[in-house]
């Protein structure tokens, strides 16, 4: 038998072929064997291995190789390789590693391949038909921004005309198209129109990554028929279908609450011969545990299958899974799950903390206390996370004395107060309308150097509003804006609801304007809350005006006087209201009402097509038609 000496090219081909078959052990053996035999892996070998690992969703192995490659002074990791691994981690939701890679990317200075690497790359093209390496060219950011601008402003025939002009200006590559689709996913119809248009260009062919992005966009818009057609088109054109393709479809069905179809797709995936990866299991289990389309028994089966396949959940997924089990009353299943995880290498202390937190979240404080005692008997001490969960649950139950005993136990164990414990106490005292106690804890936090969080401030604002202390609530809110932490969407929404409930809907309307000016986008629920609040107050104002007129008393402040306090509405608010209006761009009654709550409204900003007299006749503002 003639023995064929393995060189770097043949070993690279063997490595790629094994990875495609989802076999990682053999490729690692060959790759390590190269070094022991004195054959140093080349730039091409690394790039092929990294790409095939990414296609097989083995992102951790790809990350390890990329790190090894970057550490070598003789090898040059390109930006394309970094972007490939970053995109894989982003799809899997591992944002910590994404930030780490982006930091490395910023710190490295990339040079062009030297002549030796270029010649080596050209010579090794003999097996590139089987091992397609993704386009290593780095696209211009200005090209992406230009196309995204067109997709966000044009539609229909106008979009087609603009794209025809672009065909002569830009050279479309799969990397550029994927970046455009990723950036413009919010404009779903236009993005998919661009996808089909660029697919018909003679010099361009879609790749697995571009198809996956198009499938994700169609699924995000709940156009599931279109999503399925794209998958069939991939099969028809013999484009490589990966586990990520199936994962995207399963996650889109799950997010829409169609868990029955998601499970059917999962079974279809396995029937087609594709092995689910960690992301597939994670998304399916998370969506099966959600309230919408919840299927706890199925999630238990999938979870066990995931463990038998060698995958461990991350902290987020384990938290969601255990919480759903506890809320459904399946305490035994939750305990079994934690034991199984710990046997397979999951951190025991973390599993202990997550189960305690899940039991407390489900309102089963007694079960949580029993579990903590059992774990302490096995040598595990309660940490600050366990104490915080128990204290919070006890305060929700109204058991203040027991909660304070746990606070003292924390001190005895040398853990001390945490911001979460203090926040829980503030929430409790505000709920009990003991605002002085809440303020006292808040002041002590600042004295100890413990920085209050957004949740702490929000709880205290809610407490002030419930006590009718509006000035104190506004002062605290403005303190957040000046000194931080800056109010987030939940803080704004909470404040808007409380203001409307207190009969200050005009102030709440100005808060919507403030949200926009600070880059926080209000939701439709925020607008509805203000709208109905204004309606209530307008009718109350009309009744009070009639009573005042009968008594001959002085009228309260009108809209003109209020304008001196608040001023004109900003252009961002007006623009946002136009875009939120219904009937394909026509200004609706609700949006006009919201627009008119700001005094000195400039009617010249409104479209000429709006029939103002007719709409004014149906609106009442401060008693004036």
C-alpha positions in Angstrom: 0.0 0.0 0.0 1.3 3.4 -1.0 1.3 5.8 1.9 0.4 9.4 1.0 2.2 12.1 3.1 -0.2 14.5 4.6 0.6 18.2 3.9 -1.1 21.3 5.1 -3.5 21.4 2.2 -4.7 17.8 2.6 -5.0 18.2 6.4 -7.1 21.4 5.9 -9.4 19.5 3.6 -9.8 16.7 6.1 -10.5 19.2 8.9 -13.2 21.0 6.9 -14.9 17.8 5.8 -15.1 16.5 9.4 -16.5 19.8 10.7 -19.2 19.8 8.0 -20.3 16.4 9.4 -20.5 17.9 12.9 -17.5 15.9 14.0 -15.1 18.1 16.0 -12.9 15.6 17.7 -11.1 14.4 14.5 -10.4 17.9 13.2 -8.8 18.9 16.5 -6.7 15.8 16.5 -5.5 16.5 12.9 -4.9 20.1 13.7 -2.8 19.5 16.8 -1.0 16.6 14.9 0.1 19.2 12.4 2.2 21.0 15.0 3.6 17.8 16.6 4.8 16.7 13.1 6.4 20.1 12.5 3.8 21.2 10.0 2.8 24.7 11.0 -0.8 25.7 10.1 -0.9 28.4 7.5 -3.2 31.4 7.3 -5.4 29.5 4.8 -5.7 26.5 7.2 -6.8 28.7 10.0 -9.3 30.6 7.9 -10.8 27.4 6.5 -11.1 25.9 9.9 -12.6 29.0 11.5 -15.2 29.4 8.8 -16.3 25.8 8.8 -16.6 25.9 12.6 -18.8 29.0 12.4 -21.0 27.3 9.8 -21.4 24.4 12.1 -22.2 26.8 15.0 -19.1 25.8 17.0 -18.4 29.4 18.0 -16.3 28.6 21.1 -13.9 26.5 19.0 -13.7 29.2 16.3 -13.0 31.8 19.0 -10.2 29.7 20.4 -8.6 29.4 17.0 -9.0 33.1 16.3 -7.3 34.0 19.6 -4.5 31.6 18.8 -4.1 33.0 15.4 -4.1 36.6 16.6 -1.4 35.8 19.2 0.9 34.6 16.5 3.3 37.2 15.0 3.6 35.3 11.7 -0.2 35.0 11.0 -2.5 37.8 10.2 -6.1 37.5 11.4 -8.2 39.7 9.0 -11.2 41.8 9.9 -13.3 39.4 7.9 -12.5 36.6 10.3 -13.3 38.8 13.3 -16.6 39.9 11.8 -17.5 36.2 11.0 -16.9 35.1 14.6 -18.6 38.2 16.0 -21.7 37.6 13.9 -21.9 34.0 15.1 -21.7 35.1 18.8 -24.3 37.8 18.2 -26.7 35.2 16.7 -26.2 33.0 19.8 -26.7 36.0 22.2 -23.2 35.7 23.7 -22.8 39.5 23.9 -19.9 39.4 26.4 -17.7 37.7 23.9 -18.9 40.0 21.2 -17.7 43.0 23.3 -14.4 41.2 23.9 -13.8 40.6 20.2 -14.8 44.1 19.2 -12.3 45.5 21.7 -9.6 43.3 20.2 -10.6 44.4 16.8 -10.2 48.1 17.7 -6.8 47.5 19.4 -5.3 45.5 16.5 -3.8 47.2 13.4 -4.5 45.0 10.3 -2.2 45.0 7.4 -2.6 43.5 3.9 -1.5 39.9 3.4 2.1 39.7 2.4 3.1 38.3 -1.0 3.9 34.8 0.4 0.4 34.6 2.0 -1.3 35.8 -1.2 0.5 33.3 -3.4 -0.3 30.5 -0.9 -4.0 31.5 -1.0 -4.1 31.4 -4.8 -2.3 28.0 -5.0 -4.7 26.4 -2.6 -7.8 27.2 -4.6 -8.1 23.6 -5.9 -10.6 22.6 -3.2 -12.4 25.9 -2.8 -15.5 24.7 -4.6 -16.1 22.4 -1.6 -14.8 24.8 1.0 -16.2 28.2 0.1 -14.5 30.8 2.2 -16.7 33.9 2.9 -15.7 37.1 1.3 -12.8 38.5 3.1 -13.2 42.0 1.7 -14.2 44.7 4.1 -17.1 46.7 2.7 -17.2 50.5 3.0 -19.4 51.7 5.8 -20.6 54.6 3.6 -22.0 52.1 1.1 -24.1 50.4 3.8 -25.4 53.7 5.1 -26.3 54.9 1.6 -28.3 51.7 0.7 -30.0 51.7 4.2 -31.0 55.3 3.7 -32.7 54.4 0.4 -34.5 51.4 2.0 -35.8 53.6 4.8 -37.1 56.3 2.6 -38.3 54.7 -0.6 -40.8 51.9 -1.4 -42.4 50.3 -4.5 -41.4 51.6 -7.9 -39.4 54.4 -6.4 -37.2 51.9 -4.6 -36.7 49.9 -7.8 -35.6 53.0 -9.6 -33.1 54.0 -6.9 -31.7 50.4 -6.8 -31.1 50.5 -10.6 -29.1 53.6 -10.1 -27.1 51.9 -7.3 -26.3 48.9 -9.4 -23.9 51.0 -11.4 -22.3 52.7 -8.3 -21.8 49.7 -6.0 -20.3 46.3 -6.3 -22.5 44.0 -4.3 -20.9 41.2 -2.3 -22.5 38.8 0.2 -20.8 40.5 3.1 -22.2 43.9 2.0 -25.7 42.5 1.4 -25.7 40.8 4.8 -24.6 44.1 6.5 -27.4 46.0 4.7 -30.1 43.5 5.6 -28.8 43.4 9.3 -29.0 47.2 9.5 -32.4 47.6 7.8 -34.4 44.8 9.3 -36.9 47.3 10.7 -37.9 48.2 7.2 -38.9 44.6 6.5 -40.8 45.0 3.1 -38.1 47.2 1.6 -35.3 45.0 2.9 -36.8 41.9 1.4 -37.5 43.8 -1.9 -33.8 44.6 -1.9 -32.9 41.0 -1.2 -34.8 39.7 -4.2 -33.6 42.6 -6.5 -29.9 41.9 -5.7 -30.4 38.2 -6.1 -31.4 38.8 -9.7 -28.2 40.6 -10.5 -26.0 38.7 -12.9 -22.8 39.1 -11.0 -24.2 38.2 -7.6 -25.2 35.0 -5.8 -26.8 34.8 -2.4 -25.0 32.8 0.4 -26.3 31.0 3.5 -25.7 34.1 5.6 -27.8 36.4 3.4 -30.6 33.8 3.1 -30.6 33.4 6.9 -30.9 37.2 7.3 -33.8 37.4 4.9 -35.5 34.5 6.7 -35.0 36.3 10.0 -36.5 39.5 8.5 -39.5 37.7 7.1 -40.1 35.9 10.4 -39.8 39.1 12.4 -42.6 40.6 10.4 -44.7 37.4 11.0 -44.7 36.7 7.2 -44.2 33.0 7.9 -45.3 31.8 4.4 -42.6 34.1 2.9 -40.1 32.8 5.4 -40.8 29.2 4.4 -40.6 30.0 0.7 -37.1 31.4 1.3 -36.1 28.1 3.0 -37.5 26.2 0.0 -35.6 28.5 -2.4 -32.4 27.7 -0.5 -32.9 24.0 -1.0 -33.8 24.5 -4.7 -30.7 26.5 -5.3 -28.6 23.9 -3.4 -27.5 26.6 -0.9 -26.0 25.2 2.3 -28.6 24.9 5.0 -27.1 25.1 8.5 -28.6 24.5 12.0 -28.7 28.3 12.3 -31.2 28.4 9.4 -33.6 26.1 11.4 -32.9 27.9 14.6 -34.0 31.2 13.1 -37.3 29.7 11.9 -37.9 28.0 15.2 -37.2 31.2 17.1 -39.5 33.3 14.9 -42.4 30.9 15.4 -41.7 30.8 19.2 -41.5 34.6 19.5 -44.9 34.9 17.9 -46.3 32.4 20.4 -46.7 29.6 17.8 -45.0 27.0 19.9 -46.9 24.1 18.3 -45.4 25.0 14.9 -42.0 25.7 16.5 -42.0 22.1 17.9 -43.1 20.7 14.5 -40.2 22.6 12.8 -37.8 21.2 15.5 -38.9 17.6 14.7 -38.7 18.4 10.9 -35.1 19.7 11.4 -34.1 16.4 13.0 -35.9 14.3 10.4 -34.0 16.2 7.7 -30.7 15.1 9.3 -29.7 18.3 11.0 -28.4 18.2 14.6 -29.8 21.0 16.9 -27.1 23.2 18.4 -27.0 25.0 21.7 -28.9 28.0 20.3 -31.7 25.8 18.8 -32.3 24.2 22.2 -32.0 27.6 24.0 -34.6 29.5 21.9 -37.0 26.6 21.8 -37.0 26.0 25.6 -37.2 29.8 26.4 -40.2 30.2 24.1 -41.9 27.1 25.5 -41.6 28.6 29.0 -43.2 31.9 28.1 -46.8 32.7 29.1 -47.8 32.9 25.4 -48.0 29.4 24.0 -46.5 27.9 27.2 -45.8 24.1 27.1 -44.0 23.1 30.3 -44.1 19.3 29.7 -42.6 19.7 26.2 -39.9 22.1 27.6 -38.9 19.4 30.2 -38.4 16.8 27.4 -36.4 19.2 25.2 -34.3 20.2 28.2 -33.4 16.6 28.9 -32.6 16.1 25.3 -30.3 19.1 25.3 -28.4 17.7 28.3 -28.0 14.3 26.6 -26.7 16.0 23.5 -23.9 17.5 25.6 -25.1 21.1 25.8 -25.4 23.1 29.0 -27.7 26.1 29.4 -26.3 29.6 30.1 -27.4 31.5 33.2 -30.2 33.4 31.4 -31.8 30.2 30.0 -31.5 28.3 33.3 -33.1 31.2 35.1 -36.1 31.3 32.7 -36.5 27.5 32.7 -36.4 27.1 36.5 -38.7 30.1 37.0 -41.4 28.6 34.7 -41.2 25.2 36.5 -41.6 26.8 39.9 -44.5 29.0 38.7 -46.2 26.0 37.3 -45.9 24.1 40.6 -43.3 21.6 39.3 -40.9 22.0 42.2 -39.7 18.4 42.0 -38.8 18.8 38.3 -36.9 22.1 39.1 -34.9 20.4 41.8 -34.1 17.4 39.5 -33.0 19.9 36.8 -30.6 21.6 39.1 -29.1 18.2 40.2 -28.6 17.1 36.6 -27.0 20.4 35.7 -24.5 20.3 38.6 -23.6 16.7 37.7 -22.7 17.8 34.2 -20.4 20.7 35.3 -22.8 23.6 36.0 -21.7 25.7 38.9 -23.3 24.3 42.0 -23.5 27.7 43.8 -25.1 29.3 40.7 -27.7 26.5 40.4 -28.4 26.9 44.2 -28.9 30.7 43.7 -31.1 30.4 40.6 -33.5 27.8 42.1 -33.8 29.9 45.3 -34.6 33.0 43.1 -37.1 31.0 41.1 -38.9 29.7 44.1 -39.1 33.2 45.6 -40.3 34.7 42.3 -43.1 32.2 42.2 -44.1 33.2 45.8 -43.0 29.9 47.4 -40.9 31.5 50.1 -41.4 28.6 52.5 -40.0 26.1 49.9 -37.1 28.4 49.3 -36.2 28.6 53.0 -36.4 24.7 53.2 -34.2 24.4 50.2 -31.6 26.9 51.6 -31.5 24.9 54.8 -30.9 21.7 52.9 -28.1 23.2 50.9 -26.4 24.6 54.0 -26.5 21.1 55.5 -24.6 20.0 52.3 -21.9 22.6 52.9 -23.2 25.4 50.6 -23.5 28.9 52.3 -26.1 31.3 51.2 -24.5 34.2 49.2 -25.9 37.8 48.8 -28.0 36.8 45.8 -29.8 34.1 47.8 -30.4 36.5 50.7 -31.6 39.2 48.4 -34.2 36.9 46.7 -35.5 35.7 50.1 -35.7 39.2 51.6 -37.5 40.5 48.5 -40.0 37.6 48.6 -40.7 38.1 52.3 -41.3 41.8 51.9 -43.8 41.1 49.0 -45.6 38.8 51.5 -45.6 41.6 54.0 -43.4 39.8 56.5 -41.2 42.8 57.4 -39.8 41.4 60.7 -38.6 38.1 59.1 -37.1 40.2 56.2 -35.2 42.4 58.7 -34.0 39.2 60.5 -32.5 38.0 57.2 -30.9 41.4 56.7 -29.2 41.0 60.1 -28.1 37.5 59.1 -26.5 38.9 56.0 -24.5 41.3 58.3 -23.4 38.4 60.6 -22.2 36.5 57.5 -20.1 39.5 56.5 -22.1 40.2 53.4 -23.5 43.6 54.4 -26.2 45.5 52.6 -26.6 45.5 48.9 -28.4 48.0 46.7 -31.0 45.4 45.8 -31.9 44.8 49.5 -32.2 48.6 50.1 -34.3 48.9 47.0 -36.6 46.1 48.2 -37.0 47.9 51.5 -37.8 51.2 49.8 -40.4 49.5 47.6 -42.0 47.9 50.7 -42.2 51.2 52.7 -43.5 53.1 49.7 -46.2 50.5 49.2 -47.1 50.8 52.9 -47.1 54.6 52.5 -44.3 55.1 55.0 -42.5 57.5 52.7 -40.3 58.9 55.6 -38.8 55.4 56.1 -38.2 55.0 52.4 -36.4 58.4 52.2 -34.4 57.6 55.3 -33.1 54.4 53.7 -32.4 56.3 50.4 -30.3 58.9 52.3 -28.4 56.2 54.2 -27.5 54.5 50.9 -26.0 57.7 49.6 -24.1 58.3 52.8 -22.6 54.7 52.6 -21.5 55.3 49.0 -24.0 52.8 47.7 -25.2 54.1 44.3 -29.0 53.9 43.9 -30.1 52.2 40.6 -32.8 53.3 38.2 -35.2 50.9 39.9 -34.4 52.6 43.3 -35.3 56.0 41.9 -38.4 54.7 40.2 -39.7 53.2 43.4 -39.2 56.4 45.3 -40.9 58.5 42.5 -43.8 56.1 42.6 -44.0 56.5 46.4 -44.0 60.3 46.2 -46.7 60.2 43.5 -48.9 57.9 45.5 -48.6 60.2 48.5 -49.5 63.3 46.4 -46.0 64.7 46.8 -45.8 65.8 43.1 -43.0 68.4 43.6 -40.7 65.9 45.4 -41.4 63.4 42.6 -40.4 65.9 39.9 -37.3 67.0 41.8 -36.1 63.4 42.1 -36.8 62.8 38.4 -34.8 65.9 37.4 -32.0 64.8 39.7 -31.8 61.6 37.8 -31.5 63.5 34.5 -28.8 65.8 35.9 -26.7 63.4 38.1 -27.7 60.0 36.8 -28.6 57.3 36.5 -30.6 58.5 33.5 -34.3 57.5 33.3 -35.0 54.5 31.1 -38.1 53.6 29.2 -39.7 51.8 32.2 -39.1 54.9 34.4 -40.7 57.2 31.9 -43.7 54.9 31.3 -44.3 54.5 35.0 -44.2 58.3 35.5 -46.5 58.9 32.6 -49.1 56.4 34.0 -48.9 58.0 37.5 -49.3 61.5 36.1 -52.3 60.5 34.1 -53.8 58.7 37.1 -53.3 61.8 39.2 -55.1 64.1 36.7 -51.9 65.6 35.3 -52.1 64.3 31.7 -50.8 67.6 30.2 -47.6 67.1 32.2 -47.5 63.5 31.0 -47.8 64.7 27.4 -44.8 67.0 27.9 -43.0 63.9 29.3 -43.6 62.1 26.0 -41.9 65.1 24.3 -39.0 64.8 26.8 -38.6 61.1 26.0 -38.2 61.9 22.3 -35.7 64.6 22.9 -33.6 62.2 25.0 -33.7 59.4 22.5 -36.3 57.2 24.4 -39.0 56.1 22.0 -42.5 56.1 23.6 -44.7 53.1 22.9 -48.3 53.1 21.6 -49.5 52.3 25.2 -47.8 55.5 26.4 -49.8 57.5 23.8 -53.0 55.7 24.6 -52.6 56.4 28.3 -52.1 60.2 27.7 -54.9 60.3 25.2 -57.5 58.8 27.5 -56.2 60.8 30.4 -56.7 64.0 28.4 -60.2 63.0 27.5 -61.1 62.4 31.1 -59.6 65.8 32.2 -61.2 67.7 29.4 -64.7 66.5 30.3 -64.0 67.2 34.0 -62.7 70.7 33.0 -65.9 71.4 31.1 -68.1 70.5 34.0 -66.0 72.5 36.5 -66.0 75.5 34.1 -69.8 75.4 34.0 -69.9 75.3 37.9 -67.4 78.2 38.1 -69.4 80.3 35.6 -72.6 79.7 37.6 -70.8 80.8 40.8 -69.0 83.8 39.2 -65.6 82.5 40.2 -62.3 83.0 38.4 -61.5 80.5 35.7 -58.4 78.3 36.1 -55.3 78.5 33.9 -56.2 78.0 30.2 -54.0 76.6 27.4 -52.5 80.0 26.6 -51.3 80.5 30.1 -50.0 76.9 30.2 -48.0 77.7 27.0 -45.9 80.1 29.1 -44.8 77.2 31.2 -44.3 74.6 28.5 -43.6 76.3 25.2 -44.1 74.9 21.7 -43.9 71.3 20.8 -40.6 70.2 19.4 -40.3 69.1 15.8 -39.2 65.6 16.8 -42.5 65.1 18.6 -44.5 66.4 15.6 -42.6 64.2 13.2 -43.0 61.2 15.4 -46.8 61.8 15.7 -47.1 62.0 11.9 -45.2 58.7 11.5 -47.4 57.0 14.2 -50.7 58.1 12.6 -52.9 55.5 11.1 -54.5 55.0 7.7 -51.2 55.0 5.7 -49.9 58.3 6.7 -53.2 60.2 7.2 -53.4 62.0 10.5 -55.8 60.2 12.8 -58.1 61.7 15.5 -56.0 60.3 18.3 -52.7 61.6 17.0 -54.2 65.1 16.3 -55.5 65.2 19.8 -52.0 64.4 21.2 -50.5 67.0 18.9 -53.0 69.7 20.0 -52.3 69.2 23.7 -49.2 71.4 23.3 -50.2 75.1 23.3 -49.2 77.3 20.3 -49.3 74.4 17.9 -48.2 75.5 14.5 -50.7 74.3 12.0 -48.3 75.1 9.1 -46.5 71.9 10.0 -49.5 69.7 9.2 -50.0 68.2 5.7 -52.4 70.1 3.5 -54.5 67.0 2.9 -55.8 67.0 6.5 -59.3 68.3 6.7 -58.8 70.5 9.9 -62.3 72.0 10.2 -63.9 68.6 10.3 -61.3 67.2 12.8 -61.5 70.3 15.0 -65.2 69.9 15.2 -64.8 66.5 16.8 -62.1 67.7 19.3 -62.5 69.7 22.5 -59.5 71.3 24.2 -60.1 73.2 27.5 -63.7 73.7 26.5 -63.1 75.4 23.1 -64.3 73.8 19.9 
